[in-house]
Every structure is written in structure tokens, then in C-alpha cells.
Amino acid sequence: MDEDDWLRRHGLHPCARSLDSVRTLLINQTQLEREAQGDGDTLLRLRRLER
């Protein structure tokens, strides 16, 4: 059983009053990951220019 199978079987269902907090956390984490990917892309571009 992998993680996806486990989640399909057991799920993670926050209570209704926590949904706004969960959404906010997901939005913030997604933004951090996008920014980090952008930094990596910039670094790759800079290294190409160094050659």
C-alpha cells in the first residue's frame, strides 16, 4: 500500500470549522513552493550565463 492508497482508504477529513485554516495553509505552502521553484529556475539561468 502506498501513500495514495492509504489516503483513499482512510482519508483526511478536517472538521468544517477547520476548513478555512486548512485552505490558508495550503495556499501559503503552494506559494512558498512556487517561489522556491522560481529561485531554482533563476539559478539555472544564471549558471547557463556563466558558461
Order of alpha helices (4+ residues) and beta strands (2+ residues): alpha-alpha
